[in-house]
Amino acid sequence: AVGDAQVPQFEETRTGNLVMIFGGHRYNKLTRCRGPKIRWNCVKTPAGCRVVVITIDREIVKILNEPHNH
């Protein structure tokens, strides 16, 4: 239903990198992203998970390659 969408949370790691937490999964910000549009890869990308989330001004606009493989 409208309004039921989960809101992503953002945290800074000890090393100063921004991570997004959404739907029980963690995502790393793609370092080359500039401006309001950011691409986030699941932290399990090295293990073959292909889920990508696109945000604009910290709002999710697109989720690609679902579901997670873990």
N, CA, C and O atoms as a Tinker XYZ file with bonds, in Angstrom:
   280  protein
     1  N      0.839000   -1.197000    0.000000    73     2
     2  CA     0.000000    0.000000    0.000000    64     1     3
     3  C      0.875000    1.247000    0.000000    63     2     4     5
     4  O      2.056000    1.191000    0.344000    81     3
     5  N      0.294000    2.347000   -0.381000    73     3     6
     6  CA     1.028000    3.610000   -0.396000    64     5     7
     7  C      1.458000    3.955000    1.023000    63     6     8     9
     8  O      0.683000    3.824000    1.970000    81     7
     9  N      2.699000    4.397000    1.154000    73     7    10
    10  CA     3.202000    4.782000    2.472000    64     9    11
    11  C      3.842000    3.642000    3.241000    63    10    12    13
    12  O      4.394000    3.855000    4.321000    81    11
    13  N      3.773000    2.420000    2.691000    73    11    14
    14  CA     4.357000    1.270000    3.372000    64    13    15
    15  C      5.828000    1.057000    3.036000    63    14    16    17
    16  O      6.492000    0.221000    3.649000    81    15
    17  N      6.329000    1.797000    2.083000    73    15    18
    18  CA     7.708000    1.608000    1.636000    64    17    19
    19  C      8.673000    1.834000    2.793000    63    18    20    21
    20  O      8.500000    2.747000    3.601000    81    19
    21  N      9.690000    0.983000    2.854000    73    19    22
    22  CA    10.707000    1.145000    3.881000    64    21    23
    23  C     11.604000    2.324000    3.528000    63    22    24    25
    24  O     11.882000    2.590000    2.359000    81    23
    25  N     12.042000    3.013000    4.555000    73    23    26
    26  CA    12.935000    4.154000    4.355000    64    25    27
    27  C     14.367000    3.676000    4.573000    63    26    28    29
    28  O     14.659000    3.050000    5.592000    81    27
    29  N     15.258000    3.961000    3.635000    73    27    30
    30  CA    16.647000    3.535000    3.828000    64    29    31
    31  C     17.317000    4.324000    4.942000    63    30    32    33
    32  O     16.996000    5.489000    5.175000    81    31
    33  N     18.252000    3.674000    5.626000    73    31    34
    34  CA    19.049000    4.350000    6.643000    64    33    35
    35  C     20.474000    4.457000    6.129000    63    34    36    37
    36  O     20.931000    3.624000    5.346000    81    35
    37  N     21.165000    5.487000    6.578000    73    35    38
    38  CA    22.531000    5.720000    6.121000    64    37    39
    39  C     23.444000    5.816000    7.331000    63    38    40    41
    40  O     23.109000    6.448000    8.333000    81    39
    41  N     24.604000    5.180000    7.223000    73    39    42
    42  CA    25.592000    5.202000    8.300000    64    41    43
    43  C     26.962000    5.472000    7.714000    63    42    44    45
    44  O     27.239000    5.145000    6.560000    81    43
    45  N     27.813000    6.074000    8.530000    73    43    46
    46  CA    29.198000    6.260000    8.121000    64    45    47
    47  C     30.041000    5.203000    8.810000    63    46    48    49
    48  O     29.905000    4.977000   10.013000    81    47
    49  N     30.913000    4.555000    8.050000    73    47    50
    50  CA    31.787000    3.536000    8.628000    64    49    51
    51  C     32.957000    4.204000    9.346000    63    50    52    53
    52  O     33.146000    5.417000    9.266000    81    51
    53  N     33.734000    3.386000   10.048000    73    51    54
    54  CA    34.922000    3.915000   10.742000    64    53    55
    55  C     35.876000    4.587000    9.769000    63    54    56    57
    56  O     36.571000    5.537000   10.128000    81    55
    57  N     35.908000    4.095000    8.540000    73    55    58
    58  CA    36.833000    4.648000    7.550000    64    57    59
    59  C     36.246000    5.850000    6.814000    63    58    60    61
    60  O     36.890000    6.414000    5.929000    81    59
    61  N     35.020000    6.244000    7.181000    73    59    62
    62  CA    34.428000    7.433000    6.581000    64    61    63
    63  C     33.593000    7.181000    5.344000    63    62    64    65
    64  O     33.117000    8.125000    4.713000    81    63
    65  N     33.405000    5.904000    4.984000    73    63    66
    66  CA    32.567000    5.586000    3.833000    64    65    67
    67  C     31.100000    5.546000    4.242000    63    66    68    69
    68  O     30.773000    5.204000    5.378000    81    67
    69  N     30.230000    5.894000    3.320000    73    67    70
    70  CA    28.803000    5.869000    3.588000    64    69    71
    71  C     28.235000    4.520000    3.169000    63    70    72    73
    72  O     28.512000    4.036000    2.072000    81    71
    73  N     27.439000    3.914000    4.048000    73    71    74
    74  CA    26.724000    2.689000    3.704000    64    73    75
    75  C     25.232000    2.941000    3.871000    63    74    76    77
    76  O     24.814000    3.765000    4.684000    81    75
    77  N     24.439000    2.219000    3.092000    73    75    78
    78  CA    22.988000    2.311000    3.195000    64    77    79
    79  C     22.469000    0.975000    3.706000    63    78    80    81
    80  O     22.920000   -0.086000    3.273000    81    79
    81  N     21.515000    1.039000    4.632000    73    79    82
    82  CA    20.859000   -0.159000    5.130000    64    81    83
    83  C     19.402000   -0.083000    4.697000    63    82    84    85
    84  O     18.703000    0.891000    4.975000    81    83
    85  N     18.957000   -1.142000    4.001000    73    83    86
    86  CA    17.592000   -1.149000    3.486000    64    85    87
    87  C     17.107000   -2.584000    3.367000    63    86    88    89
    88  O     17.786000   -3.429000    2.783000    81    87
    89  N     15.941000   -2.856000    3.917000    73    87    90
    90  CA    15.353000   -4.188000    3.806000    64    89    91
    91  C     16.210000   -5.285000    4.408000    63    90    92    93
    92  O     16.182000   -6.424000    3.943000    81    91
    93  N     16.977000   -4.947000    5.449000    73    91    94
    94  CA    17.816000   -5.946000    6.094000    64    93    95
    95  C     19.134000   -6.215000    5.387000    63    94    96    97
    96  O     19.876000   -7.115000    5.780000    81    95
    97  N     19.434000   -5.444000    4.348000    73    95    98
    98  CA    20.680000   -5.617000    3.601000    64    97    99
    99  C     21.495000   -4.328000    3.660000    63    98   100   101
   100  O     20.951000   -3.233000    3.803000    81    99
   101  N     22.822000   -4.488000    3.544000    73    99   102
   102  CA    23.730000   -3.335000    3.539000    64   101   103
   103  C     24.253000   -3.115000    2.125000    63   102   104   105
   104  O     24.477000   -4.064000    1.373000    81   103
   105  N     24.441000   -1.856000    1.784000    73   103   106
   106  CA    24.899000   -1.491000    0.444000    64   105   107
   107  C     26.048000   -0.508000    0.546000    63   106   108   109
   108  O     26.045000    0.384000    1.395000    81   107
   109  N     27.034000   -0.679000   -0.329000    73   107   110
   110  CA    28.157000    0.250000   -0.426000    64   109   111
   111  C     27.894000    1.246000   -1.541000    63   110   112   113
   112  O     27.393000    0.894000   -2.608000    81   111
   113  N     28.242000    2.496000   -1.271000    73   111   114
   114  CA    28.114000    3.551000   -2.279000    64   113   115
   115  C     29.194000    3.366000   -3.338000    63   114   116   117
   116  O     30.356000    3.116000   -3.018000    81   115
   117  N     28.803000    3.490000   -4.582000    73   115   118
   118  CA    29.787000    3.437000   -5.658000    64   117   119
   119  C     30.602000    4.726000   -5.606000    63   118   120   121
   120  O     30.036000    5.817000   -5.682000    81   119
   121  N     31.907000    4.616000   -5.478000    73   119   122
   122  CA    32.738000    5.791000   -5.205000    64   121   123
   123  C     32.712000    6.823000   -6.321000    63   122   124   125
   124  O     32.905000    8.011000   -6.064000    81   123
   125  N     32.475000    6.388000   -7.565000    73   123   126
   126  CA    32.533000    7.362000   -8.657000    64   125   127
   127  C     31.267000    8.209000   -8.779000    63   126   128   129
   128  O     31.207000    9.109000   -9.617000    81   127
   129  N     30.255000    7.932000   -7.951000    73   127   130
   130  CA    29.000000    8.682000   -8.048000    64   129   131
   131  C     29.172000   10.096000   -7.500000    63   130   132   133
   132  O     29.747000   10.299000   -6.430000    81   131
   133  N     28.669000   11.052000   -8.245000    73   131   134
   134  CA    28.711000   12.461000   -7.840000    64   133   135
   135  C     27.301000   13.027000   -7.947000    63   134   136   137
   136  O     26.490000   12.550000   -8.740000    81   135
   137  N     27.015000   14.046000   -7.143000    73   135   138
   138  CA    25.714000   14.687000   -7.236000    64   137   139
   139  C     24.640000   13.913000   -6.490000    63   138   140   141
   140  O     24.948000   13.042000   -5.676000    81   139
   141  N     23.374000   14.232000   -6.767000    73   139   142
   142  CA    22.268000   13.654000   -5.987000    64   141   143
   143  C     21.957000   12.196000   -6.329000    63   142   144   145
   144  O     21.363000   11.490000   -5.514000    81   143
   145  N     22.349000   11.729000   -7.528000    73   143   146
   146  CA    22.042000   10.353000   -7.946000    64   145   147
   147  C     23.187000    9.430000   -7.564000    63   146   148   149
   148  O     24.325000    9.619000   -7.994000    81   147
   149  N     22.869000    8.420000   -6.745000    73   147   150
   150  CA    23.902000    7.515000   -6.242000    64   149   151
   151  C     23.497000    6.071000   -6.509000    63   150   152   153
   152  O     22.333000    5.697000   -6.366000    81   151
   153  N     24.475000    5.279000   -6.897000    73   151   154
   154  CA    24.291000    3.840000   -7.127000    64   153   155
   155  C     24.908000    3.104000   -5.939000    63   154   156   157
   156  O     26.040000    3.383000   -5.545000    81   155
   157  N     24.162000    2.175000   -5.383000    73   155   158
   158  CA    24.592000    1.401000   -4.229000    64   157   159
   159  C     24.621000   -0.074000   -4.605000    63   158   160   161
   160  O     23.640000   -0.595000   -5.135000    81   159
   161  N     25.726000   -0.747000   -4.339000    73   159   162
   162  CA    25.844000   -2.184000   -4.582000    64   161   163
   163  C     25.713000   -2.925000   -3.258000    63   162   164   165
   164  O     26.218000   -2.468000   -2.232000    81   163
   165  N     25.030000   -4.075000   -3.282000    73   163   166
   166  CA    24.954000   -4.921000   -2.091000    64   165   167
   167  C     26.372000   -5.258000   -1.632000    63   166   168   169
   168  O     27.257000   -5.481000   -2.458000    81   167
   169  N     26.588000   -5.295000   -0.318000    73   167   170
   170  CA    27.926000   -5.612000    0.198000    64   169   171
   171  C     28.358000   -7.025000   -0.175000    63   170   172   173
   172  O     29.544000   -7.346000   -0.100000    81   171
   173  N     27.423000   -7.866000   -0.573000    73   171   174
   174  CA    27.748000   -9.239000   -0.970000    64   173   175
   175  C     28.049000   -9.345000   -2.467000    63   174   176   177
   176  O     28.064000  -10.447000   -3.016000    81   175
   177  N     28.289000   -8.207000   -3.133000    73   175   178
   178  CA    28.637000   -8.221000   -4.559000    64   177   179
   179  C     29.830000   -9.137000   -4.843000    63   178   180   181
   180  O     29.795000   -9.873000   -5.829000    81   179
   181  N     30.896000   -9.123000   -4.012000    73   179   182
   182  CA    32.022000  -10.029000   -4.288000    64   181   183
   183  C     31.615000  -11.507000   -4.255000    63   182   184   185
   184  O     32.274000  -12.346000   -4.869000    81   183
   185  N     30.528000  -11.823000   -3.539000    73   183   186
   186  CA    30.047000  -13.207000   -3.462000    64   185   187
   187  C     29.027000  -13.505000   -4.559000    63   186   188   189
   188  O     28.415000  -14.573000   -4.566000    81   187
   189  N     28.844000  -12.571000   -5.479000    73   187   190
   190  CA    27.976000  -12.815000   -6.619000    64   189   191
   191  C     26.598000  -12.188000   -6.545000    63   190   192   193
   192  O     25.804000  -12.362000   -7.468000    81   191
   193  N     26.284000  -11.460000   -5.474000    73   191   194
   194  CA    24.980000  -10.797000   -5.400000    64   193   195
   195  C     24.990000   -9.585000   -6.330000    63   194   196   197
   196  O     25.921000   -8.781000   -6.300000    81   195
   197  N     23.951000   -9.459000   -7.153000    73   195   198
   198  CA    23.944000   -8.418000   -8.180000    64   197   199
   199  C     22.941000   -7.298000   -7.898000    63   198   200   201
   200  O     22.697000   -6.462000   -8.768000    81   199
   201  N     22.358000   -7.266000   -6.696000    73   199   202
   202  CA    21.346000   -6.251000   -6.414000    64   201   203
   203  C     21.993000   -4.870000   -6.328000    63   202   204   205
   204  O     23.019000   -4.679000   -5.676000    81   203
   205  N     21.361000   -3.919000   -7.007000    73   203   206
   206  CA    21.816000   -2.531000   -7.053000    64   205   207
   207  C     20.620000   -1.646000   -6.717000    63   206   208   209
   208  O     19.508000   -1.890000   -7.184000    81   207
   209  N     20.854000   -0.627000   -5.911000    73   207   210
   210  CA    19.805000    0.341000   -5.587000    64   209   211
   211  C     20.264000    1.709000   -6.065000    63   210   212   213
   212  O     21.416000    2.090000   -5.860000    81   211
   213  N     19.361000    2.449000   -6.702000    73   211   214
   214  CA    19.646000    3.811000   -7.150000    64   213   215
   215  C     18.860000    4.766000   -6.260000    63   214   216   217
   216  O     17.651000    4.612000   -6.085000    81   215
   217  N     19.559000    5.759000   -5.696000    73   215   218
   218  CA    18.869000    6.787000   -4.913000    64   217   219
   219  C     19.118000    8.154000   -5.532000    63   218   220   221
   220  O     20.152000    8.398000   -6.155000    81   219
   221  N     18.155000    9.028000   -5.347000    73   219   222
   222  CA    18.313000   10.440000   -5.689000    64   221   223
   223  C     17.922000   11.217000   -4.442000    63   222   224   225
   224  O     16.808000   11.081000   -3.937000    81   223
   225  N     18.843000   12.029000   -3.953000    73   223   226
   226  CA    18.623000   12.770000   -2.705000    64   225   227
   227  C     18.152000   11.841000   -1.585000    63   226   228   229
   228  O     17.223000   12.160000   -0.842000    81   227
   229  N     18.810000   10.693000   -1.483000    73   227   230
   230  CA    18.563000    9.712000   -0.412000    64   229   231
   231  C     17.194000    9.047000   -0.480000    63   230   232   233
   232  O     16.771000    8.414000    0.487000    81   231
   233  N     16.501000    9.178000   -1.597000    73   231   234
   234  CA    15.245000    8.463000   -1.809000    64   233   235
   235  C     15.461000    7.390000   -2.858000    63   234   236   237
   236  O     16.056000    7.651000   -3.904000    81   235
   237  N     14.983000    6.187000   -2.589000    73   235   238
   238  CA    15.151000    5.088000   -3.541000    64   237   239
   239  C     14.246000    5.312000   -4.747000    63   238   240   241
   240  O     13.039000    5.504000   -4.604000    81   239
   241  N     14.844000    5.286000   -5.935000    73   239   242
   242  CA    14.073000    5.450000   -7.167000    64   241   243
   243  C     14.046000    4.176000   -8.001000    63   242   244   245
   244  O     13.174000    4.019000   -8.856000    81   243
   245  N     14.996000    3.254000   -7.766000    73   243   246
   246  CA    15.037000    2.029000   -8.568000    64   245   247
   247  C     15.824000    0.953000   -7.832000    63   246   248   249
   248  O     16.834000    1.235000   -7.188000    81   247
   249  N     15.343000   -0.296000   -7.937000    73   247   250
   250  CA    16.068000   -1.448000   -7.410000    64   249   251
   251  C     16.224000   -2.429000   -8.563000    63   250   252   253
   252  O     15.242000   -2.816000   -9.196000    81   251
   253  N     17.464000   -2.830000   -8.831000    73   251   254
   254  CA    17.773000   -3.687000   -9.975000    64   253   255
   255  C     18.269000   -5.059000   -9.527000    63   254   256   257
   256  O     18.852000   -5.202000   -8.452000    81   255
   257  N     18.031000   -6.052000  -10.355000    73   255   258
   258  CA    18.601000   -7.398000  -10.210000    64   257   259
   259  C     18.157000   -8.136000   -8.949000    63   258   260   261
   260  O     18.897000   -8.970000   -8.427000    81   259
   261  N     16.945000   -7.832000   -8.453000    73   259   262
   262  CA    16.449000   -8.588000   -7.301000    64   261   263
   263  C     16.087000  -10.007000   -7.735000    63   262   264   265
   264  O     15.856000  -10.217000   -8.926000    81   263
   265  N     16.026000  -10.978000   -6.850000    73   263   266
   266  CA    16.286000  -10.862000   -5.409000    64   265   267
   267  C     17.762000  -11.087000   -5.071000    63   266   268   269
   268  O     18.562000  -11.471000   -5.924000    81   267
   269  N     18.097000  -10.839000   -3.804000    73   267   270
   270  CA    19.445000  -11.135000   -3.318000    64   269   271
   271  C     19.670000  -12.646000   -3.394000    63   270   272   273
   272  O     18.721000  -13.424000   -3.292000    81   271
   273  N     20.911000  -13.053000   -3.570000    73   271   274
   274  CA    21.218000  -14.485000   -3.677000    64   273   275
   275  C     21.697000  -15.068000   -2.345000    63   274   276   277
   276  O     22.305000  -16.139000   -2.329000    81   275
   277  N     21.440000  -14.396000   -1.254000    73   275   278
   278  CA    21.936000  -14.852000    0.056000    64   277   279
   279  C     20.894000  -14.625000    1.123000    63   278   280
   280  O     21.125000  -14.944000    2.289000    81   279
